[in-house]
Amino acid sequence: MPQLYNSNNKKSRKGGDFMNEPPKVERTTLTMKETAEYLGVSYWLVNQLVRRKQIPCARVGGRVLFRVKALDEYLSAKEEKSLNR
């Protein structure tokens, strides 16, 4: 999963870690392109699923974001549905 912040392991003059280094933030959301790669489908299909409101997503600042946990639950529900037919 991509990381939002990349640390270069900078050291202070005394050999210790910098005190003002921001903490690493691990992303829990994916963009549409990343979601397509995660699901193994095309960007176009993800776009169509969003337009039809068939996949869980959130619109934030003009972007469409997907929580990894929600995508995993979505896939599990699709698998269950395919077995119950």
Order of alpha helices (4+ residues) and beta strands (2+ residues): beta-alpha-alpha-beta-beta-alpha
